[in-house]
Amino acid sequence: MMPSAVSDHETHTGHGITKFTNCFLVKGNDLVKEDLWISSTTGKILQSQEVFYGQRVAPDRIIDLGGRIVSPGLIDVQLNGAYGFDFSVIPKEGASAYGKGVLQVNKSLIKTGVTSYLPTLTSQKPEVYHKALPFLAPSGATRDPSSGSESLGAHAEGPFISPTKNGIHNVSVLRTAPAGLPDLETCYGAFNLMAPSPIKLLTLAPELPGALNCITSLTDLGITVSIGHSEATYEEARAGIAAGAKMITHLFNAMRPLHHRNPGIFGLLGTASPTPTSSPSASPTSRTTAPRKPYFGIIADGIHLHPTSIKIAWNAHPDGFILVTDAMSLVGLPDGTYDWTNGSRIIKQGPLLTLEGSNGKIAGSSISLIECVTNFLNWSGATVPEALKAVTATPARMLGLEGVKGSLEPGADADVVVLGLEGEDGPERILVVEQVWKFGKCVFEKGKEKESDGGL
């Protein structure tokens, strides 16, 4: 049984260094009993031996965590909104109100352990993308812990998707024949496709006419492409990966189901993953010859997928497994019926969201990422570090941020979550967010109304 509070010893050396001790660090697939040193000055994780012995510097704070788990900050690559704010809706008050809404989400979201994420836009008219995307660009350049969770760039989910696998995306705004880069520029705004683009991830259906050329163009612009909301056969999905797509958006949901004669998109998890022979900057021709297993998102809310389906996917390709919430703006709000984009309405009943008048069509989720991790932990038989890897190291690697995010190795950003583990000896284990640190500063501590150290 862990103590109810951590022990915090503070000295005043003025170097902005915090040392966590008596804790277990998430490193790869292991929990390692080891100290962790972080700096609020650089916002980085430190090499303790070099700092202590080489630079002869002692920590300002020594925090005894009483056997708790220290994880890299969690990363959610599909979040549509939260706490009453929808990234796909421009308020009547205009752009300034939109920017304030994003900041409020950031400040609330970080308390759930999500230190960085991809704010996600569903299929919308071009004017929405033009106005919203500049506010969703990567926000880490300021390295300001008081801003809360950090945007790693936007996830544009649509509108180049299949009208028969639209989910709750409004069919009237879908585009089903992307005619190359000019069409992408018209949709998202040419200024939003200029490097560095505010778009980090873009979901499209690979079977649409012109989609494969668009995948290549987007990849050349440094935008990661995911396939989803799709009727693609296995062969069409394979062609999308060969063209440069790296990810599958919410596997199993809004796509052709697995069939023994044609496994569809799910069949990509059975594709061999050869050692890459070309760099991301290589020519499109060299990239289209080596199919590989993609990363894939999984919504572990107990509604979108059966636990056994999740376990099958994880066993098929654990190194590509990424837990996502696909959470809507209704996260944190009471049950009821709420307006959604394009005139639709969503009914919230606990974690279950359905589209009004649709005979129970699922409309995103209302769950936190740490709850998804807990669900997966109990359904799959995975270890704690294996479960946490799906929201830390794996999404970081998919986004090209390996060694910067999702890691506790020296030199990585000091985005850290301290976790308690309840029910270790019972039938269900529950992970609890107890502290959150952003760029080396504590921004949330469970049970304390006022966050500490220059936090929120």
C-alpha positions as CSV (number, residue, x, y, z in Angstrom):
1,M,0.0,0.0,0.0
2,M,1.5,3.3,-1.1
3,P,1.4,6.3,1.3
4,S,-1.3,9.0,0.7
5,A,1.2,11.8,0.0
6,V,4.7,12.1,-1.4
7,S,7.6,13.3,0.7
8,D,9.1,16.5,-0.6
9,H,12.5,17.8,0.6
10,E,13.5,21.2,-0.7
11,T,16.9,22.9,-0.8
12,H,17.8,26.2,-2.4
13,T,20.7,25.7,-4.8
14,G,18.9,27.8,-7.5
15,H,19.5,25.4,-10.4
16,G,15.9,24.4,-11.0
17,I,16.6,20.7,-10.7
18,T,14.1,18.2,-9.2
19,K,15.1,14.7,-8.3
20,F,12.4,11.9,-8.0
21,T,13.5,9.0,-5.9
22,N,12.0,5.8,-4.5
23,C,10.0,5.4,-7.8
24,F,9.7,3.1,-10.8
25,L,10.4,4.6,-14.2
26,V,8.7,3.5,-17.4
27,K,11.5,2.5,-19.8
28,G,10.6,0.4,-22.8
29,N,8.6,-2.6,-21.6
30,D,10.0,-2.4,-18.1
31,L,9.5,-0.7,-14.8
32,V,12.9,0.3,-13.5
33,K,13.6,1.3,-9.9
34,E,15.7,4.4,-10.6
35,D,15.9,8.1,-9.7
36,L,14.9,10.7,-12.3
37,W,16.4,14.2,-12.5
38,I,14.6,17.0,-14.4
39,S,15.3,20.7,-15.0
40,S,12.8,23.5,-15.0
41,T,15.4,25.7,-16.5
42,T,16.0,23.7,-19.7
43,G,12.7,21.8,-19.5
44,K,14.6,18.6,-20.2
45,I,15.3,15.3,-18.5
46,L,18.9,15.3,-17.2
47,Q,21.7,12.8,-17.1
48,S,22.0,12.6,-13.3
49,Q,25.6,11.2,-13.2
50,E,26.9,13.9,-15.5
51,V,25.1,16.7,-13.6
52,F,26.1,15.5,-10.1
53,Y,29.6,14.3,-10.7
54,G,30.6,16.3,-13.8
55,Q,29.0,19.7,-13.0
56,R,28.9,19.1,-9.2
57,V,25.3,20.3,-9.0
58,A,22.8,19.1,-6.4
59,P,19.0,19.1,-6.9
60,D,16.8,21.8,-5.5
61,R,14.0,19.4,-4.7
62,I,14.2,15.7,-3.7
63,I,10.7,14.1,-4.0
64,D,10.2,10.7,-2.4
65,L,7.4,9.1,-4.4
66,G,6.9,6.2,-2.1
67,G,7.1,3.5,-4.8
68,R,4.9,5.3,-7.4
69,I,5.2,5.0,-11.2
70,V,6.8,7.7,-13.2
71,S,5.7,7.8,-16.9
72,P,6.4,10.1,-19.8
73,G,3.5,12.5,-20.3
74,L,0.6,11.0,-22.2
75,I,0.0,11.8,-25.8
76,D,-3.5,11.7,-27.4
77,V,-3.4,11.8,-31.2
78,Q,-7.2,12.1,-31.7
79,L,-9.1,14.6,-29.5
80,N,-12.0,16.4,-31.1
81,G,-12.6,18.7,-28.1
82,A,-13.3,18.6,-24.4
83,Y,-14.9,20.5,-21.5
84,G,-17.5,22.1,-23.7
85,F,-15.2,23.3,-26.5
86,D,-15.2,21.7,-30.0
87,F,-12.2,22.3,-32.2
88,S,-14.4,22.1,-35.3
89,V,-16.6,25.0,-34.3
90,I,-15.7,28.7,-34.7
91,P,-17.6,30.6,-32.0
92,K,-19.9,33.4,-33.0
93,E,-17.6,35.8,-31.2
94,G,-14.8,35.0,-33.7
95,A,-11.2,34.0,-33.8
96,S,-10.2,35.4,-30.4
97,A,-12.9,33.4,-28.7
98,Y,-11.7,30.3,-30.5
99,G,-8.1,30.9,-29.2
100,K,-9.4,31.3,-25.7
101,G,-11.3,28.0,-26.0
102,V,-8.2,26.1,-27.1
103,L,-6.2,27.5,-24.2
104,Q,-9.0,26.5,-21.7
105,V,-8.9,22.9,-23.1
106,N,-5.1,22.9,-22.7
107,K,-5.3,24.0,-19.1
108,S,-8.0,21.4,-18.2
109,L,-6.6,18.5,-20.2
110,I,-3.2,18.5,-18.6
111,K,-4.8,17.5,-15.3
112,T,-5.7,14.2,-16.9
113,G,-2.0,13.4,-17.6
114,V,-2.1,14.4,-21.3
115,T,0.9,16.7,-21.7
116,S,0.7,16.9,-25.5
117,Y,-1.9,16.0,-28.1
118,L,-3.3,16.5,-31.6
119,P,-6.4,18.7,-31.6
120,T,-8.6,17.0,-34.2
121,L,-10.9,18.7,-36.7
122,T,-13.7,16.5,-38.2
123,S,-14.9,17.0,-41.8
124,Q,-15.8,20.6,-42.3
125,K,-16.2,23.3,-44.9
126,P,-13.0,25.0,-46.1
127,E,-13.7,28.2,-44.1
128,V,-13.5,26.3,-40.8
129,Y,-10.1,24.8,-41.6
130,H,-8.8,28.2,-42.8
131,K,-9.8,29.9,-39.5
132,A,-9.1,27.1,-37.0
133,L,-5.9,25.5,-38.1
134,P,-3.5,28.5,-37.3
135,F,-4.7,28.2,-33.6
136,L,-3.9,24.5,-33.6
137,A,-0.3,24.6,-34.8
138,P,2.5,23.1,-32.6
139,S,2.6,25.3,-29.5
140,G,5.7,24.0,-27.7
141,A,8.1,26.7,-29.0
142,T,7.2,28.9,-26.0
143,R,7.9,26.0,-23.6
144,D,5.5,27.6,-21.1
145,P,4.2,25.1,-18.5
146,S,1.4,27.5,-17.5
147,S,-0.2,27.0,-20.9
148,G,-1.1,23.5,-20.1
149,S,-1.2,20.6,-22.6
150,E,0.9,21.2,-25.7
151,S,-0.5,21.0,-29.2
152,L,1.8,18.9,-31.4
153,G,-0.1,20.1,-34.5
154,A,-3.6,19.5,-35.8
155,H,-5.2,16.2,-36.9
156,A,-7.4,16.9,-39.9
157,E,-9.8,13.9,-40.0
158,G,-11.4,14.4,-43.4
159,P,-13.1,15.7,-45.5
160,F,-11.6,13.3,-48.1
161,I,-13.3,10.2,-46.7
162,S,-15.9,7.7,-47.9
163,P,-19.5,8.8,-47.7
164,T,-20.5,5.3,-46.8
165,K,-18.1,5.2,-43.8
166,N,-18.6,8.7,-42.6
167,G,-19.5,7.8,-39.0
168,I,-21.0,11.1,-37.7
169,H,-19.2,13.2,-40.3
170,N,-21.7,15.3,-42.3
171,V,-21.9,13.8,-45.8
172,S,-22.7,17.2,-47.3
173,V,-19.2,18.5,-46.6
174,L,-17.3,15.4,-47.8
175,R,-15.0,15.5,-50.8
176,T,-14.6,12.3,-52.6
177,A,-12.1,13.0,-55.4
178,P,-9.0,14.9,-54.2
179,A,-7.4,16.3,-57.4
180,G,-3.9,16.7,-56.1
181,L,-2.2,19.5,-54.2
182,P,-4.4,22.4,-55.6
183,D,-7.5,20.7,-54.2
184,L,-5.8,20.2,-50.8
185,E,-4.8,23.9,-50.8
186,T,-8.4,25.0,-51.6
187,C,-9.7,22.8,-48.8
188,Y,-7.3,23.5,-45.9
189,G,-5.8,26.8,-47.1
190,A,-2.6,27.1,-49.1
191,F,-1.0,29.0,-46.1
192,N,-1.9,26.0,-43.9
193,L,0.1,23.6,-46.1
194,M,3.2,25.7,-46.2
195,A,6.1,24.3,-44.1
196,P,5.9,24.2,-41.2
197,S,2.3,23.3,-41.5
198,P,-0.1,23.5,-38.5
199,I,-1.3,20.1,-39.7
200,K,0.6,17.2,-38.2
201,L,-1.7,14.3,-39.1
202,L,-4.3,14.0,-41.9
203,T,-6.9,11.2,-42.3
204,L,-8.2,10.3,-45.8
205,A,-9.7,7.2,-47.6
206,P,-7.0,5.7,-49.8
207,E,-9.5,4.3,-52.4
208,L,-10.8,7.7,-53.4
209,P,-9.7,8.8,-56.9
210,G,-6.5,10.9,-56.6
211,A,-5.9,9.9,-53.0
212,L,-2.6,8.1,-53.6
213,N,-1.1,11.1,-55.3
214,C,-2.3,13.3,-52.4
215,I,-0.7,10.9,-49.9
216,T,2.6,11.4,-51.6
217,S,2.2,15.2,-51.8
218,L,1.3,15.5,-48.1
219,T,4.2,13.3,-47.0
220,D,6.5,15.5,-49.0
221,L,5.1,18.5,-47.1
222,G,6.0,16.7,-43.8
223,I,2.4,15.8,-42.9
224,T,1.8,12.3,-41.6
225,V,-1.0,10.6,-43.4
226,S,-3.5,8.1,-41.8
227,I,-6.1,6.1,-43.6
228,G,-9.6,5.8,-42.3
229,H,-13.3,6.3,-42.7
230,S,-12.8,4.0,-45.7
231,E,-14.3,1.3,-47.9
232,A,-10.8,0.2,-48.9
233,T,-10.0,-3.4,-49.8
234,Y,-6.8,-4.9,-48.5
235,E,-5.1,-4.1,-51.9
236,E,-6.3,-0.4,-51.8
237,A,-5.2,0.0,-48.2
238,R,-1.8,-1.6,-49.0
239,A,-1.4,0.9,-51.9
240,G,-2.1,3.7,-49.5
241,I,0.7,2.6,-47.2
242,A,3.0,2.1,-50.1
243,A,2.3,5.7,-51.1
244,G,3.5,6.9,-47.7
245,A,0.6,6.6,-45.2
246,K,1.8,5.5,-41.8
247,M,-1.3,5.2,-39.6
248,I,-4.8,3.8,-39.4
249,T,-7.4,6.0,-37.8
250,H,-9.5,4.2,-35.1
251,L,-8.9,0.7,-36.4
252,F,-12.1,-1.4,-36.9
253,N,-14.4,1.7,-36.7
254,A,-15.7,3.4,-39.9
255,M,-14.1,0.9,-42.2
256,R,-14.9,-2.2,-44.2
257,P,-15.0,-5.1,-41.6
258,L,-12.6,-8.0,-41.6
259,H,-13.6,-10.7,-44.1
260,H,-11.8,-14.0,-44.6
261,R,-11.5,-13.5,-48.4
262,N,-10.5,-9.8,-48.2
263,P,-9.3,-8.6,-44.8
264,G,-9.6,-5.0,-45.7
265,I,-7.6,-2.4,-43.8
266,F,-7.2,-4.7,-40.8
267,G,-5.1,-7.0,-43.1
268,L,-2.3,-4.4,-43.0
269,L,-1.4,-5.7,-39.6
270,G,-0.3,-8.9,-41.2
271,T,2.0,-7.1,-43.7
272,A,5.7,-7.7,-43.3
273,S,7.7,-4.7,-42.1
274,P,11.0,-4.7,-44.0
275,T,13.9,-2.5,-42.8
276,P,13.4,0.9,-44.5
277,T,15.8,1.5,-47.4
278,S,15.0,5.2,-47.9
279,S,14.8,8.3,-45.8
280,P,11.5,10.3,-45.4
281,S,13.0,12.8,-47.9
282,A,13.6,10.1,-50.5
283,S,11.8,10.3,-53.8
284,P,8.2,9.1,-54.1
285,T,9.2,6.3,-56.3
286,S,11.6,4.8,-53.8
287,R,9.0,5.1,-51.1
288,T,6.3,3.2,-52.9
289,T,8.1,-0.2,-53.2
290,A,8.3,-1.3,-49.5
291,P,5.0,-1.9,-47.7
292,R,5.2,-1.9,-44.0
293,K,3.0,-2.4,-41.0
294,P,1.3,0.9,-40.1
295,Y,0.6,2.4,-36.7
296,F,-3.1,2.2,-35.7
297,G,-5.4,4.0,-33.2
298,I,-7.6,2.0,-30.8
299,I,-10.5,3.5,-28.8
300,A,-10.6,1.4,-25.6
301,D,-13.8,2.9,-24.0
302,G,-15.7,-0.4,-23.9
303,I,-18.2,1.0,-26.5
304,H,-16.4,1.3,-29.8
305,L,-14.7,-2.1,-29.6
306,H,-15.1,-5.4,-27.9
307,P,-12.1,-6.0,-25.6
308,T,-11.2,-9.2,-27.5
309,S,-11.0,-7.2,-30.8
310,I,-8.5,-4.9,-29.0
311,K,-6.5,-7.8,-27.8
312,I,-6.3,-9.3,-31.3
313,A,-5.0,-6.0,-32.7
314,W,-2.4,-5.6,-30.0
315,N,-1.1,-9.2,-30.4
316,A,-1.0,-8.7,-34.2
317,H,1.2,-5.6,-34.0
318,P,2.1,-4.4,-30.5
319,D,4.7,-1.9,-31.8
320,G,2.0,0.0,-33.8
321,F,-0.6,0.0,-31.1
322,I,-1.7,3.5,-30.1
323,L,-4.6,4.2,-27.6
324,V,-6.7,7.3,-28.5
325,T,-9.8,8.8,-26.9
326,D,-11.5,10.2,-30.0
327,A,-13.2,12.3,-27.3
328,M,-15.8,14.9,-28.0
329,S,-16.4,18.3,-26.5
330,L,-18.8,16.6,-24.1
331,V,-16.0,15.2,-21.9
332,G,-16.4,16.6,-18.5
333,L,-20.0,17.7,-19.1
334,P,-23.2,16.3,-17.5
335,D,-25.5,13.8,-19.4
336,G,-27.9,15.4,-21.8
337,T,-28.5,16.3,-25.5
338,Y,-26.1,18.7,-27.1
339,D,-25.8,20.6,-30.4
340,W,-22.9,19.4,-32.6
341,T,-21.4,20.7,-35.8
342,N,-23.5,21.1,-39.0
343,G,-26.8,21.1,-37.1
344,S,-26.6,17.5,-35.6
345,R,-27.3,16.7,-32.0
346,I,-25.5,14.3,-29.7
347,I,-26.9,12.4,-26.8
348,K,-24.6,11.8,-23.8
349,Q,-25.3,9.0,-21.4
350,G,-22.1,8.5,-19.3
351,P,-19.3,7.5,-21.6
352,L,-21.8,6.7,-24.4
353,L,-22.3,9.3,-27.1
354,T,-24.8,8.7,-29.9
355,L,-26.1,10.7,-32.8
356,E,-29.7,11.8,-32.2
357,G,-32.2,10.1,-34.6
358,S,-29.7,7.6,-35.9
359,N,-30.7,4.4,-34.2
360,G,-27.8,4.5,-31.8
361,K,-24.9,5.5,-34.2
362,I,-21.8,6.0,-32.0
363,A,-20.7,9.6,-32.0
364,G,-17.1,9.7,-30.6
365,S,-16.3,9.0,-27.0
366,S,-16.4,10.7,-23.6
367,I,-13.5,9.1,-21.8
368,S,-10.0,10.2,-20.6
369,L,-6.8,8.7,-22.0
370,I,-5.7,7.3,-18.6
371,E,-9.1,5.5,-18.4
372,C,-8.4,4.0,-21.9
373,V,-5.0,2.8,-20.5
374,T,-6.6,1.3,-17.5
375,N,-9.2,-0.5,-19.6
376,F,-6.6,-1.9,-21.9
377,L,-4.4,-3.0,-19.0
378,N,-7.2,-5.1,-17.6
379,W,-8.6,-6.4,-20.8
380,S,-5.3,-7.5,-22.5
381,G,-3.1,-8.9,-19.9
382,A,-0.5,-6.3,-20.8
383,T,2.0,-5.1,-18.2
384,V,1.8,-1.5,-16.9
385,P,4.7,-0.3,-19.1
386,E,3.3,-2.1,-22.2
387,A,0.0,-0.3,-21.7
388,L,1.7,3.1,-21.1
389,K,3.9,2.7,-24.1
390,A,0.7,2.9,-26.3
391,V,0.2,6.5,-25.1
392,T,3.8,7.6,-24.8
393,A,6.7,6.1,-26.8
394,T,4.6,4.6,-29.7
395,P,2.7,7.8,-30.6
396,A,5.8,9.8,-30.3
397,R,7.6,7.5,-32.7
398,M,4.7,7.7,-35.2
399,L,4.8,11.5,-35.1
400,G,8.6,11.6,-35.6
401,L,9.2,12.8,-32.1
402,E,11.1,9.8,-30.7
403,G,13.5,10.9,-28.0
404,V,11.8,14.3,-27.6
405,K,8.3,13.2,-26.4
406,G,7.2,9.9,-24.8
407,S,10.5,9.2,-23.2
408,L,12.3,9.5,-19.8
409,E,15.7,9.3,-21.4
410,P,18.2,12.2,-20.9
411,G,17.6,15.0,-23.4
412,A,13.8,14.4,-23.8
413,D,11.3,17.0,-22.8
414,A,10.6,16.9,-19.0
415,D,6.9,16.0,-19.5
416,V,6.3,13.6,-16.7
417,V,3.3,12.0,-15.0
418,V,3.4,10.4,-11.6
419,L,0.9,7.6,-11.3
420,G,-0.6,5.6,-8.5
421,L,-1.6,2.0,-9.1
422,E,-4.7,0.9,-7.2
423,G,-6.0,-2.7,-6.9
424,E,-2.6,-4.3,-7.6
425,D,-3.7,-7.5,-5.9
426,G,-7.4,-7.4,-7.1
427,P,-9.2,-8.4,-10.3
428,E,-8.8,-4.8,-11.7
429,R,-5.9,-2.5,-11.7
430,I,-6.5,1.3,-11.9
431,L,-4.0,3.9,-12.8
432,V,-4.5,7.2,-11.1
433,V,-2.9,10.5,-12.1
434,E,-1.3,12.0,-9.0
435,Q,1.1,14.6,-10.4
436,V,1.8,16.2,-13.8
437,W,5.0,18.0,-14.7
438,K,5.4,20.0,-17.9
439,F,8.8,21.1,-19.0
440,G,10.2,20.3,-15.6
441,K,7.6,22.2,-13.5
442,C,4.8,20.7,-11.5
443,V,1.5,21.9,-13.0
444,F,-1.0,19.6,-11.2
445,E,-1.1,17.6,-8.0
446,K,-4.1,15.5,-7.0
447,G,-5.9,16.8,-3.9
448,K,-4.5,20.3,-4.1
449,E,-6.7,23.0,-5.6
450,K,-3.9,25.3,-6.3
451,E,-1.3,23.8,-8.6
452,S,2.3,24.5,-7.7
453,D,5.6,25.8,-9.1
454,G,4.4,28.4,-11.6
455,G,1.7,26.0,-12.9
456,L,-1.8,26.6,-14.1
